[in-house]
Amino acid sequence: MCDYIDEEAEDSIEQMNALYNQYPVYLWERLEYYLEMILPLQPKFEPGARFGYSNAGFVMLGLVIEAVSGLRYQQYVQESINV
């Protein structure tokens, strides 16, 4: 899996700043918006070679939840998870 910010990289702060300039954070409300950031990226390593946390993986999970439930992710969480 790829990630839109490589938190292991030495230049992760610079990556974040460049990302925020290209994709303003105030637009990050819908999960579909993240696809523009994720789809062009290459995986960091071969599947099964190692494990790495991925924010993008959780975005993809949210998109699956939306597709299966027919609800926006935020609505699904509010209605389905009792805290």
PDB file with SEQRES, HELIX, SHEET and CRYST1 records, atoms N, CA, C and O in Angstrom:
SEQRES   1 A   83  MET CYS ASP TYR ILE ASP GLU GLU ALA GLU ASP SER ILE          
SEQRES   2 A   83  GLU GLN MET ASN ALA LEU TYR ASN GLN TYR PRO VAL TYR          
SEQRES   3 A   83  LEU TRP GLU ARG LEU GLU TYR TYR LEU GLU MET ILE LEU          
SEQRES   4 A   83  PRO LEU GLN PRO LYS PHE GLU PRO GLY ALA ARG PHE GLY          
SEQRES   5 A   83  TYR SER ASN ALA GLY PHE VAL MET LEU GLY LEU VAL ILE          
SEQRES   6 A   83  GLU ALA VAL SER GLY LEU ARG TYR GLN GLN TYR VAL GLN          
SEQRES   7 A   83  GLU SER ILE ASN VAL                                          
HELIX    1 AA1 SER A   12  GLN A   22  1                                  11    
HELIX    2 AA2 VAL A   25  LEU A   27  5                                   3    
HELIX    3 AA3 LEU A   31  ILE A   38  1                                   8    
HELIX    4 AA4 ASN A   55  SER A   69  1                                  15    
HELIX    5 AA5 TYR A   73  SER A   80  1                                   8    
CRYST1    1.000    1.000    1.000  90.00  90.00  90.00 P 1           1          
ATOM      1  N   MET A   1       0.845  -1.178   0.000  1.00  0.00           N  
ATOM      2  CA  MET A   1       0.000   0.000   0.000  1.00  0.00           C  
ATOM      3  C   MET A   1       0.886   1.234   0.000  1.00  0.00           C  
ATOM      4  O   MET A   1       1.955   1.256   0.609  1.00  0.00           O  
ATOM      5  N   CYS A   2       0.439   2.208  -0.662  1.00  0.00           N  
ATOM      6  CA  CYS A   2       1.128   3.495  -0.668  1.00  0.00           C  
ATOM      7  C   CYS A   2       0.495   4.390   0.397  1.00  0.00           C  
ATOM      8  O   CYS A   2      -0.507   4.032   1.016  1.00  0.00           O  
ATOM      9  N   ASP A   3       1.088   5.534   0.590  1.00  0.00           N  
ATOM     10  CA  ASP A   3       0.501   6.497   1.504  1.00  0.00           C  
ATOM     11  C   ASP A   3       0.807   7.888   0.997  1.00  0.00           C  
ATOM     12  O   ASP A   3       1.865   8.128   0.415  1.00  0.00           O  
ATOM     13  N   TYR A   4      -0.105   8.791   1.215  1.00  0.00           N  
ATOM     14  CA  TYR A   4       0.069  10.141   0.688  1.00  0.00           C  
ATOM     15  C   TYR A   4       1.090  10.942   1.481  1.00  0.00           C  
ATOM     16  O   TYR A   4       1.531  11.995   1.019  1.00  0.00           O  
ATOM     17  N   ILE A   5       1.477  10.473   2.661  1.00  0.00           N  
ATOM     18  CA  ILE A   5       2.592  11.049   3.408  1.00  0.00           C  
ATOM     19  C   ILE A   5       3.440   9.883   3.906  1.00  0.00           C  
ATOM     20  O   ILE A   5       2.948   9.007   4.618  1.00  0.00           O  
ATOM     21  N   ASP A   6       4.714   9.877   3.529  1.00  0.00           N  
ATOM     22  CA  ASP A   6       5.631   8.843   3.994  1.00  0.00           C  
ATOM     23  C   ASP A   6       6.231   9.317   5.311  1.00  0.00           C  
ATOM     24  O   ASP A   6       7.219  10.051   5.330  1.00  0.00           O  
ATOM     25  N   GLU A   7       5.630   8.894   6.393  1.00  0.00           N  
ATOM     26  CA  GLU A   7       6.045   9.359   7.716  1.00  0.00           C  
ATOM     27  C   GLU A   7       7.409   8.831   8.129  1.00  0.00           C  
ATOM     28  O   GLU A   7       7.996   9.322   9.093  1.00  0.00           O  
ATOM     29  N   GLU A   8       7.927   7.824   7.405  1.00  0.00           N  
ATOM     30  CA  GLU A   8       9.249   7.288   7.692  1.00  0.00           C  
ATOM     31  C   GLU A   8      10.354   8.070   6.983  1.00  0.00           C  
ATOM     32  O   GLU A   8      11.528   7.917   7.319  1.00  0.00           O  
ATOM     33  N   ALA A   9      10.000   8.888   6.026  1.00  0.00           N  
ATOM     34  CA  ALA A   9      10.988   9.620   5.230  1.00  0.00           C  
ATOM     35  C   ALA A   9      11.575  10.789   6.023  1.00  0.00           C  
ATOM     36  O   ALA A   9      10.904  11.395   6.858  1.00  0.00           O  
ATOM     37  N   GLU A  10      12.835  11.086   5.741  1.00  0.00           N  
ATOM     38  CA  GLU A  10      13.489  12.207   6.424  1.00  0.00           C  
ATOM     39  C   GLU A  10      12.834  13.539   6.079  1.00  0.00           C  
ATOM     40  O   GLU A  10      12.861  14.474   6.880  1.00  0.00           O  
ATOM     41  N   ASP A  11      12.249  13.628   4.895  1.00  0.00           N  
ATOM     42  CA  ASP A  11      11.632  14.888   4.465  1.00  0.00           C  
ATOM     43  C   ASP A  11      10.110  14.866   4.620  1.00  0.00           C  
ATOM     44  O   ASP A  11       9.393  15.509   3.854  1.00  0.00           O  
ATOM     45  N   SER A  12       9.625  14.126   5.612  1.00  0.00           N  
ATOM     46  CA  SER A  12       8.170  13.991   5.775  1.00  0.00           C  
ATOM     47  C   SER A  12       7.483  15.342   6.006  1.00  0.00           C  
ATOM     48  O   SER A  12       6.364  15.547   5.537  1.00  0.00           O  
ATOM     49  N   ILE A  13       8.129  16.252   6.715  1.00  0.00           N  
ATOM     50  CA  ILE A  13       7.540  17.576   6.957  1.00  0.00           C  
ATOM     51  C   ILE A  13       7.402  18.327   5.633  1.00  0.00           C  
ATOM     52  O   ILE A  13       6.373  18.950   5.372  1.00  0.00           O  
ATOM     53  N   GLU A  14       8.433  18.265   4.809  1.00  0.00           N  
ATOM     54  CA  GLU A  14       8.374  18.914   3.498  1.00  0.00           C  
ATOM     55  C   GLU A  14       7.294  18.271   2.627  1.00  0.00           C  
ATOM     56  O   GLU A  14       6.585  18.965   1.898  1.00  0.00           O  
ATOM     57  N   GLN A  15       7.171  16.936   2.706  1.00  0.00           N  
ATOM     58  CA  GLN A  15       6.117  16.235   1.965  1.00  0.00           C  
ATOM     59  C   GLN A  15       4.742  16.722   2.396  1.00  0.00           C  
ATOM     60  O   GLN A  15       3.880  16.974   1.554  1.00  0.00           O  
ATOM     61  N   MET A  16       4.534  16.856   3.698  1.00  0.00           N  
ATOM     62  CA  MET A  16       3.239  17.325   4.196  1.00  0.00           C  
ATOM     63  C   MET A  16       2.940  18.730   3.704  1.00  0.00           C  
ATOM     64  O   MET A  16       1.828  19.009   3.256  1.00  0.00           O  
ATOM     65  N   ASN A  17       3.916  19.606   3.784  1.00  0.00           N  
ATOM     66  CA  ASN A  17       3.704  20.982   3.328  1.00  0.00           C  
ATOM     67  C   ASN A  17       3.373  21.030   1.835  1.00  0.00           C  
ATOM     68  O   ASN A  17       2.491  21.784   1.424  1.00  0.00           O  
ATOM     69  N   ALA A  18       4.064  20.243   1.032  1.00  0.00           N  
ATOM     70  CA  ALA A  18       3.785  20.197  -0.405  1.00  0.00           C  
ATOM     71  C   ALA A  18       2.389  19.640  -0.663  1.00  0.00           C  
ATOM     72  O   ALA A  18       1.668  20.129  -1.532  1.00  0.00           O  
ATOM     73  N   LEU A  19       2.015  18.619   0.094  1.00  0.00           N  
ATOM     74  CA  LEU A  19       0.686  18.022  -0.050  1.00  0.00           C  
ATOM     75  C   LEU A  19      -0.401  19.025   0.303  1.00  0.00           C  
ATOM     76  O   LEU A  19      -1.394  19.146  -0.415  1.00  0.00           O  
ATOM     77  N   TYR A  20      -0.218  19.742   1.403  1.00  0.00           N  
ATOM     78  CA  TYR A  20      -1.207  20.733   1.825  1.00  0.00           C  
ATOM     79  C   TYR A  20      -1.327  21.874   0.818  1.00  0.00           C  
ATOM     80  O   TYR A  20      -2.412  22.426   0.630  1.00  0.00           O  
ATOM     81  N   ASN A  21      -0.227  22.224   0.176  1.00  0.00           N  
ATOM     82  CA  ASN A  21      -0.277  23.266  -0.855  1.00  0.00           C  
ATOM     83  C   ASN A  21      -1.027  22.789  -2.090  1.00  0.00           C  
ATOM     84  O   ASN A  21      -1.773  23.551  -2.705  1.00  0.00           O  
ATOM     85  N   GLN A  22      -0.828  21.527  -2.451  1.00  0.00           N  
ATOM     86  CA  GLN A  22      -1.489  20.987  -3.642  1.00  0.00           C  
ATOM     87  C   GLN A  22      -2.947  20.609  -3.383  1.00  0.00           C  
ATOM     88  O   GLN A  22      -3.808  20.795  -4.244  1.00  0.00           O  
ATOM     89  N   TYR A  23      -3.213  20.077  -2.191  1.00  0.00           N  
ATOM     90  CA  TYR A  23      -4.556  19.631  -1.824  1.00  0.00           C  
ATOM     91  C   TYR A  23      -4.950  20.311  -0.512  1.00  0.00           C  
ATOM     92  O   TYR A  23      -4.683  19.769   0.560  1.00  0.00           O  
ATOM     93  N   PRO A  24      -5.578  21.484  -0.574  1.00  0.00           N  
ATOM     94  CA  PRO A  24      -5.922  22.217   0.650  1.00  0.00           C  
ATOM     95  C   PRO A  24      -6.759  21.374   1.617  1.00  0.00           C  
ATOM     96  O   PRO A  24      -7.730  20.729   1.222  1.00  0.00           O  
ATOM     97  N   VAL A  25      -6.364  21.394   2.873  1.00  0.00           N  
ATOM     98  CA  VAL A  25      -6.991  20.560   3.900  1.00  0.00           C  
ATOM     99  C   VAL A  25      -8.484  20.840   4.048  1.00  0.00           C  
ATOM    100  O   VAL A  25      -9.249  19.935   4.379  1.00  0.00           O  
ATOM    101  N   TYR A  26      -8.906  22.071   3.810  1.00  0.00           N  
ATOM    102  CA  TYR A  26     -10.325  22.381   3.979  1.00  0.00           C  
ATOM    103  C   TYR A  26     -11.207  21.635   2.975  1.00  0.00           C  
ATOM    104  O   TYR A  26     -12.429  21.625   3.121  1.00  0.00           O  
ATOM    105  N   LEU A  27     -10.611  21.019   1.969  1.00  0.00           N  
ATOM    106  CA  LEU A  27     -11.381  20.228   0.999  1.00  0.00           C  
ATOM    107  C   LEU A  27     -11.420  18.742   1.347  1.00  0.00           C  
ATOM    108  O   LEU A  27     -12.050  17.969   0.626  1.00  0.00           O  
ATOM    109  N   TRP A  28     -10.778  18.328   2.411  1.00  0.00           N  
ATOM    110  CA  TRP A  28     -10.637  16.913   2.743  1.00  0.00           C  
ATOM    111  C   TRP A  28     -11.852  16.346   3.471  1.00  0.00           C  
ATOM    112  O   TRP A  28     -11.689  15.498   4.349  1.00  0.00           O  
ATOM    113  N   GLU A  29     -13.038  16.777   3.142  1.00  0.00           N  
ATOM    114  CA  GLU A  29     -14.237  16.300   3.834  1.00  0.00           C  
ATOM    115  C   GLU A  29     -14.761  14.976   3.289  1.00  0.00           C  
ATOM    116  O   GLU A  29     -15.233  14.138   4.057  1.00  0.00           O  
ATOM    117  N   ARG A  30     -14.684  14.778   1.985  1.00  0.00           N  
ATOM    118  CA  ARG A  30     -15.201  13.552   1.368  1.00  0.00           C  
ATOM    119  C   ARG A  30     -14.050  12.604   1.070  1.00  0.00           C  
ATOM    120  O   ARG A  30     -12.981  13.038   0.639  1.00  0.00           O  
ATOM    121  N   LEU A  31     -14.260  11.320   1.294  1.00  0.00           N  
ATOM    122  CA  LEU A  31     -13.202  10.338   1.063  1.00  0.00           C  
ATOM    123  C   LEU A  31     -12.760  10.293  -0.398  1.00  0.00           C  
ATOM    124  O   LEU A  31     -11.596  10.009  -0.681  1.00  0.00           O  
ATOM    125  N   GLU A  32     -13.670  10.569  -1.323  1.00  0.00           N  
ATOM    126  CA  GLU A  32     -13.315  10.532  -2.743  1.00  0.00           C  
ATOM    127  C   GLU A  32     -12.189  11.515  -3.064  1.00  0.00           C  
ATOM    128  O   GLU A  32     -11.394  11.277  -3.974  1.00  0.00           O  
ATOM    129  N   TYR A  33     -12.124  12.602  -2.326  1.00  0.00           N  
ATOM    130  CA  TYR A  33     -11.098  13.610  -2.573  1.00  0.00           C  
ATOM    131  C   TYR A  33      -9.698  13.028  -2.366  1.00  0.00           C  
ATOM    132  O   TYR A  33      -8.756  13.407  -3.063  1.00  0.00           O  
ATOM    133  N   TYR A  34      -9.566  12.112  -1.413  1.00  0.00           N  
ATOM    134  CA  TYR A  34      -8.279  11.495  -1.128  1.00  0.00           C  
ATOM    135  C   TYR A  34      -7.778  10.658  -2.296  1.00  0.00           C  
ATOM    136  O   TYR A  34      -6.570  10.478  -2.452  1.00  0.00           O  
ATOM    137  N   LEU A  35      -8.685  10.145  -3.115  1.00  0.00           N  
ATOM    138  CA  LEU A  35      -8.267   9.312  -4.241  1.00  0.00           C  
ATOM    139  C   LEU A  35      -7.320  10.044  -5.173  1.00  0.00           C  
ATOM    140  O   LEU A  35      -6.417   9.428  -5.738  1.00  0.00           O  
ATOM    141  N   GLU A  36      -7.506  11.347  -5.347  1.00  0.00           N  
ATOM    142  CA  GLU A  36      -6.595  12.136  -6.175  1.00  0.00           C  
ATOM    143  C   GLU A  36      -5.173  12.073  -5.621  1.00  0.00           C  
ATOM    144  O   GLU A  36      -4.208  12.112  -6.385  1.00  0.00           O  
ATOM    145  N   MET A  37      -5.038  11.977  -4.315  1.00  0.00           N  
ATOM    146  CA  MET A  37      -3.723  11.919  -3.680  1.00  0.00           C  
ATOM    147  C   MET A  37      -3.147  10.508  -3.713  1.00  0.00           C  
ATOM    148  O   MET A  37      -1.933  10.329  -3.820  1.00  0.00           O  
ATOM    149  N   ILE A  38      -4.019   9.508  -3.621  1.00  0.00           N  
ATOM    150  CA  ILE A  38      -3.580   8.125  -3.441  1.00  0.00           C  
ATOM    151  C   ILE A  38      -3.304   7.398  -4.758  1.00  0.00           C  
ATOM    152  O   ILE A  38      -2.277   6.734  -4.896  1.00  0.00           O  
ATOM    153  N   LEU A  39      -4.201   7.519  -5.711  1.00  0.00           N  
ATOM    154  CA  LEU A  39      -4.108   6.697  -6.918  1.00  0.00           C  
ATOM    155  C   LEU A  39      -2.811   6.841  -7.712  1.00  0.00           C  
ATOM    156  O   LEU A  39      -2.332   5.838  -8.241  1.00  0.00           O  
ATOM    157  N   PRO A  40      -2.218   8.022  -7.825  1.00  0.00           N  
ATOM    158  CA  PRO A  40      -0.975   8.119  -8.597  1.00  0.00           C  
ATOM    159  C   PRO A  40       0.259   7.535  -7.901  1.00  0.00           C  
ATOM    160  O   PRO A  40       1.309   7.410  -8.531  1.00  0.00           O  
ATOM    161  N   LEU A  41       0.158   7.179  -6.630  1.00  0.00           N  
ATOM    162  CA  LEU A  41       1.322   6.747  -5.857  1.00  0.00           C  
ATOM    163  C   LEU A  41       1.673   5.286  -6.091  1.00  0.00           C  
ATOM    164  O   LEU A  41       0.807   4.453  -6.359  1.00  0.00           O  
ATOM    165  N   GLN A  42       2.957   5.000  -5.985  1.00  0.00           N  
ATOM    166  CA  GLN A  42       3.458   3.630  -6.094  1.00  0.00           C  
ATOM    167  C   GLN A  42       3.562   3.025  -4.697  1.00  0.00           C  
ATOM    168  O   GLN A  42       3.799   3.752  -3.732  1.00  0.00           O  
ATOM    169  N   PRO A  43       3.392   1.713  -4.570  1.00  0.00           N  
ATOM    170  CA  PRO A  43       3.555   1.072  -3.256  1.00  0.00           C  
ATOM    171  C   PRO A  43       4.970   1.273  -2.719  1.00  0.00           C  
ATOM    172  O   PRO A  43       5.928   1.355  -3.488  1.00  0.00           O  
ATOM    173  N   LYS A  44       5.093   1.351  -1.402  1.00  0.00           N  
ATOM    174  CA  LYS A  44       6.397   1.521  -0.767  1.00  0.00           C  
ATOM    175  C   LYS A  44       7.220   0.243  -0.805  1.00  0.00           C  
ATOM    176  O   LYS A  44       8.449   0.301  -0.788  1.00  0.00           O  
ATOM    177  N   PHE A  45       6.553  -0.926  -0.855  1.00  0.00           N  
ATOM    178  CA  PHE A  45       7.246  -2.207  -0.878  1.00  0.00           C  
ATOM    179  C   PHE A  45       6.298  -3.254  -1.448  1.00  0.00           C  
ATOM    180  O   PHE A  45       5.095  -3.022  -1.570  1.00  0.00           O  
ATOM    181  N   GLU A  46       6.852  -4.396  -1.790  1.00  0.00           N  
ATOM    182  CA  GLU A  46       6.053  -5.490  -2.352  1.00  0.00           C  
ATOM    183  C   GLU A  46       5.072  -6.027  -1.307  1.00  0.00           C  
ATOM    184  O   GLU A  46       5.411  -6.112  -0.126  1.00  0.00           O  
ATOM    185  N   PRO A  47       3.856  -6.392  -1.736  1.00  0.00           N  
ATOM    186  CA  PRO A  47       2.902  -6.966  -0.781  1.00  0.00           C  
ATOM    187  C   PRO A  47       3.500  -8.183  -0.063  1.00  0.00           C  
ATOM    188  O   PRO A  47       4.089  -9.065  -0.688  1.00  0.00           O  
ATOM    189  N   GLY A  48       3.337  -8.204   1.236  1.00  0.00           N  
ATOM    190  CA  GLY A  48       3.843  -9.299   2.049  1.00  0.00           C  
ATOM    191  C   GLY A  48       5.297  -9.164   2.463  1.00  0.00           C  
ATOM    192  O   GLY A  48       5.775  -9.945   3.286  1.00  0.00           O  
ATOM    193  N   ALA A  49       6.018  -8.181   1.904  1.00  0.00           N  
ATOM    194  CA  ALA A  49       7.439  -8.022   2.229  1.00  0.00           C  
ATOM    195  C   ALA A  49       7.641  -7.469   3.633  1.00  0.00           C  
ATOM    196  O   ALA A  49       8.579  -7.859   4.327  1.00  0.00           O  
ATOM    197  N   ARG A  50       6.770  -6.567   4.050  1.00  0.00           N  
ATOM    198  CA  ARG A  50       6.853  -5.987   5.383  1.00  0.00           C  
ATOM    199  C   ARG A  50       5.529  -5.299   5.699  1.00  0.00           C  
ATOM    200  O   ARG A  50       4.627  -5.249   4.863  1.00  0.00           O  
ATOM    201  N   PHE A  51       5.430  -4.783   6.891  1.00  0.00           N  
ATOM    202  CA  PHE A  51       4.224  -4.087   7.323  1.00  0.00           C  
ATOM    203  C   PHE A  51       4.535  -2.614   7.482  1.00  0.00           C  
ATOM    204  O   PHE A  51       5.624  -2.248   7.924  1.00  0.00           O  
ATOM    205  N   GLY A  52       3.588  -1.774   7.125  1.00  0.00           N  
ATOM    206  CA  GLY A  52       3.724  -0.346   7.349  1.00  0.00           C  
ATOM    207  C   GLY A  52       2.349   0.273   7.522  1.00  0.00           C  
ATOM    208  O   GLY A  52       1.419  -0.051   6.784  1.00  0.00           O  
ATOM    209  N   TYR A  53       2.221   1.157   8.490  1.00  0.00           N  
ATOM    210  CA  TYR A  53       0.962   1.860   8.693  1.00  0.00           C  
ATOM    211  C   TYR A  53       0.669   2.712   7.473  1.00  0.00           C  
ATOM    212  O   TYR A  53       1.580   3.282   6.872  1.00  0.00           O  
ATOM    213  N   SER A  54      -0.596   2.796   7.110  1.00  0.00           N  
ATOM    214  CA  SER A  54      -0.976   3.573   5.937  1.00  0.00           C  
ATOM    215  C   SER A  54      -2.280   4.317   6.199  1.00  0.00           C  
ATOM    216  O   SER A  54      -3.334   3.703   6.367  1.00  0.00           O  
ATOM    217  N   ASN A  55      -2.199   5.646   6.230  1.00  0.00           N  
ATOM    218  CA  ASN A  55      -3.420   6.445   6.303  1.00  0.00           C  
ATOM    219  C   ASN A  55      -4.306   6.138   5.111  1.00  0.00           C  
ATOM    220  O   ASN A  55      -5.528   6.062   5.238  1.00  0.00           O  
ATOM    221  N   ALA A  56      -3.689   5.961   3.951  1.00  0.00           N  
ATOM    222  CA  ALA A  56      -4.437   5.688   2.724  1.00  0.00           C  
ATOM    223  C   ALA A  56      -5.234   4.385   2.838  1.00  0.00           C  
ATOM    224  O   ALA A  56      -6.320   4.271   2.270  1.00  0.00           O  
ATOM    225  N   GLY A  57      -4.706   3.419   3.558  1.00  0.00           N  
ATOM    226  CA  GLY A  57      -5.428   2.165   3.757  1.00  0.00           C  
ATOM    227  C   GLY A  57      -6.745   2.386   4.493  1.00  0.00           C  
ATOM    228  O   GLY A  57      -7.747   1.742   4.184  1.00  0.00           O  
ATOM    229  N   PHE A  58      -6.745   3.286   5.457  1.00  0.00           N  
ATOM    230  CA  PHE A  58      -7.967   3.581   6.190  1.00  0.00           C  
ATOM    231  C   PHE A  58      -8.947   4.394   5.349  1.00  0.00           C  
ATOM    232  O   PHE A  58     -10.160   4.270   5.516  1.00  0.00           O  
ATOM    233  N   VAL A  59      -8.430   5.219   4.454  1.00  0.00           N  
ATOM    234  CA  VAL A  59      -9.304   5.926   3.513  1.00  0.00           C  
ATOM    235  C   VAL A  59     -10.000   4.905   2.619  1.00  0.00           C  
ATOM    236  O   VAL A  59     -11.206   4.991   2.385  1.00  0.00           O  
ATOM    237  N   MET A  60      -9.229   3.937   2.122  1.00  0.00           N  
ATOM    238  CA  MET A  60      -9.810   2.904   1.260  1.00  0.00           C  
ATOM    239  C   MET A  60     -10.856   2.088   2.030  1.00  0.00           C  
ATOM    240  O   MET A  60     -11.905   1.750   1.481  1.00  0.00           O  
ATOM    241  N   LEU A  61     -10.578   1.777   3.280  1.00  0.00           N  
ATOM    242  CA  LEU A  61     -11.548   1.067   4.122  1.00  0.00           C  
ATOM    243  C   LEU A  61     -12.828   1.881   4.257  1.00  0.00           C  
ATOM    244  O   LEU A  61     -13.924   1.329   4.166  1.00  0.00           O  
ATOM    245  N   GLY A  62     -12.702   3.180   4.472  1.00  0.00           N  
ATOM    246  CA  GLY A  62     -13.879   4.047   4.557  1.00  0.00           C  
ATOM    247  C   GLY A  62     -14.682   4.039   3.272  1.00  0.00           C  
ATOM    248  O   GLY A  62     -15.912   4.054   3.312  1.00  0.00           O  
ATOM    249  N   LEU A  63     -14.004   4.014   2.125  1.00  0.00           N  
ATOM    250  CA  LEU A  63     -14.710   3.959   0.834  1.00  0.00           C  
ATOM    251  C   LEU A  63     -15.454   2.635   0.673  1.00  0.00           C  
ATOM    252  O   LEU A  63     -16.547   2.605   0.108  1.00  0.00           O  
ATOM    253  N   VAL A  64     -14.871   1.543   1.167  1.00  0.00           N  
ATOM    254  CA  VAL A  64     -15.556   0.245   1.127  1.00  0.00           C  
ATOM    255  C   VAL A  64     -16.797   0.289   2.011  1.00  0.00           C  
ATOM    256  O   VAL A  64     -17.857  -0.194   1.612  1.00  0.00           O  
ATOM    257  N   ILE A  65     -16.679   0.860   3.199  1.00  0.00           N  
ATOM    258  CA  ILE A  65     -17.827   0.988   4.104  1.00  0.00           C  
ATOM    259  C   ILE A  65     -18.933   1.798   3.436  1.00  0.00           C  
ATOM    260  O   ILE A  65     -20.106   1.437   3.528  1.00  0.00           O  
ATOM    261  N   GLU A  66     -18.568   2.892   2.762  1.00  0.00           N  
ATOM    262  CA  GLU A  66     -19.579   3.702   2.067  1.00  0.00           C  
ATOM    263  C   GLU A  66     -20.252   2.906   0.957  1.00  0.00           C  
ATOM    264  O   GLU A  66     -21.471   2.971   0.798  1.00  0.00           O  
ATOM    265  N   ALA A  67     -19.467   2.156   0.188  1.00  0.00           N  
ATOM    266  CA  ALA A  67     -20.026   1.393  -0.929  1.00  0.00           C  
ATOM    267  C   ALA A  67     -20.972   0.302  -0.440  1.00  0.00           C  
ATOM    268  O   ALA A  67     -22.026   0.080  -1.036  1.00  0.00           O  
ATOM    269  N   VAL A  68     -20.605  -0.370   0.631  1.00  0.00           N  
ATOM    270  CA  VAL A  68     -21.425  -1.472   1.147  1.00  0.00           C  
ATOM    271  C   VAL A  68     -22.658  -0.972   1.883  1.00  0.00           C  
ATOM    272  O   VAL A  68     -23.743  -1.534   1.733  1.00  0.00           O  
ATOM    273  N   SER A  69     -22.497   0.083   2.680  1.00  0.00           N  
ATOM    274  CA  SER A  69     -23.604   0.560   3.517  1.00  0.00           C  
ATOM    275  C   SER A  69     -24.539   1.521   2.790  1.00  0.00           C  
ATOM    276  O   SER A  69     -25.701   1.664   3.171  1.00  0.00           O  
ATOM    277  N   GLY A  70     -24.034   2.184   1.740  1.00  0.00           N  
ATOM    278  CA  GLY A  70     -24.843   3.196   1.059  1.00  0.00           C  
ATOM    279  C   GLY A  70     -24.905   4.509   1.819  1.00  0.00           C  
ATOM    280  O   GLY A  70     -25.668   5.402   1.451  1.00  0.00           O  
ATOM    281  N   LEU A  71     -24.112   4.635   2.875  1.00  0.00           N  
ATOM    282  CA  LEU A  71     -24.079   5.847   3.700  1.00  0.00           C  
ATOM    283  C   LEU A  71     -22.701   6.498   3.601  1.00  0.00           C  
ATOM    284  O   LEU A  71     -21.717   5.830   3.282  1.00  0.00           O  
ATOM    285  N   ARG A  72     -22.632   7.804   3.876  1.00  0.00           N  
ATOM    286  CA  ARG A  72     -21.328   8.440   4.019  1.00  0.00           C  
ATOM    287  C   ARG A  72     -20.656   7.844   5.244  1.00  0.00           C  
ATOM    288  O   ARG A  72     -21.329   7.463   6.201  1.00  0.00           O  
ATOM    289  N   TYR A  73     -19.354   7.762   5.218  1.00  0.00           N  
ATOM    290  CA  TYR A  73     -18.597   7.137   6.300  1.00  0.00           C  
ATOM    291  C   TYR A  73     -18.956   7.737   7.661  1.00  0.00           C  
ATOM    292  O   TYR A  73     -19.213   7.012   8.622  1.00  0.00           O  
ATOM    293  N   GLN A  74     -18.969   9.071   7.726  1.00  0.00           N  
ATOM    294  CA  GLN A  74     -19.273   9.729   8.995  1.00  0.00           C  
ATOM    295  C   GLN A  74     -20.657   9.350   9.501  1.00  0.00           C  
ATOM    296  O   GLN A  74     -20.840   9.123  10.697  1.00  0.00           O  
ATOM    297  N   GLN A  75     -21.625   9.279   8.604  1.00  0.00           N  
ATOM    298  CA  GLN A  75     -22.984   8.905   8.987  1.00  0.00           C  
ATOM    299  C   GLN A  75     -23.023   7.455   9.457  1.00  0.00           C  
ATOM    300  O   GLN A  75     -23.684   7.139  10.447  1.00  0.00           O  
ATOM    301  N   TYR A  76     -22.322   6.577   8.755  1.00  0.00           N  
ATOM    302  CA  TYR A  76     -22.288   5.183   9.145  1.00  0.00           C  
ATOM    303  C   TYR A  76     -21.725   5.013  10.551  1.00  0.00           C  
ATOM    304  O   TYR A  76     -22.279   4.272  11.363  1.00  0.00           O  
ATOM    305  N   VAL A  77     -20.637   5.694  10.831  1.00  0.00           N  
ATOM    306  CA  VAL A  77     -20.018   5.599  12.154  1.00  0.00           C  
ATOM    307  C   VAL A  77     -20.983   6.108  13.229  1.00  0.00           C  
ATOM    308  O   VAL A  77     -21.148   5.471  14.269  1.00  0.00           O  
ATOM    309  N   GLN A  78     -21.616   7.249  12.977  1.00  0.00           N  
ATOM    310  CA  GLN A  78     -22.530   7.810  13.958  1.00  0.00           C  
ATOM    311  C   GLN A  78     -23.708   6.885  14.222  1.00  0.00           C  
ATOM    312  O   GLN A  78     -24.149   6.755  15.364  1.00  0.00           O  
ATOM    313  N   GLU A  79     -24.221   6.242  13.181  1.00  0.00           N  
ATOM    314  CA  GLU A  79     -25.411   5.401  13.342  1.00  0.00           C  
ATOM    315  C   GLU A  79     -25.111   3.985  13.785  1.00  0.00           C  
ATOM    316  O   GLU A  79     -25.973   3.325  14.365  1.00  0.00           O  
ATOM    317  N   SER A  80     -23.910   3.509  13.522  1.00  0.00           N  
ATOM    318  CA  SER A  80     -23.623   2.085  13.727  1.00  0.00           C  
ATOM    319  C   SER A  80     -22.742   1.773  14.927  1.00  0.00           C  
ATOM    320  O   SER A  80     -22.732   0.645  15.421  1.00  0.00           O  
ATOM    321  N   ILE A  81     -22.018   2.751  15.385  1.00  0.00           N  
ATOM    322  CA  ILE A  81     -21.096   2.487  16.504  1.00  0.00           C  
ATOM    323  C   ILE A  81     -21.606   3.231  17.730  1.00  0.00           C  
ATOM    324  O   ILE A  81     -21.629   4.461  17.770  1.00  0.00           O  
ATOM    325  N   ASN A  82     -22.009   2.464  18.715  1.00  0.00           N  
ATOM    326  CA  ASN A  82     -22.513   3.042  19.964  1.00  0.00           C  
ATOM    327  C   ASN A  82     -21.335   3.234  20.919  1.00  0.00           C  
ATOM    328  O   ASN A  82     -20.667   2.279  21.314  1.00  0.00           O  
ATOM    329  N   VAL A  83     -21.108   4.475  21.269  1.00  0.00           N  
ATOM    330  CA  VAL A  83     -19.993   4.762  22.191  1.00  0.00           C  
ATOM    331  C   VAL A  83     -20.559   5.155  23.533  1.00  0.00           C  
ATOM    332  O   VAL A  83     -19.803   5.439  24.462  1.00  0.00           O  
TER     333      VAL A  83                                                      
END                                                                             
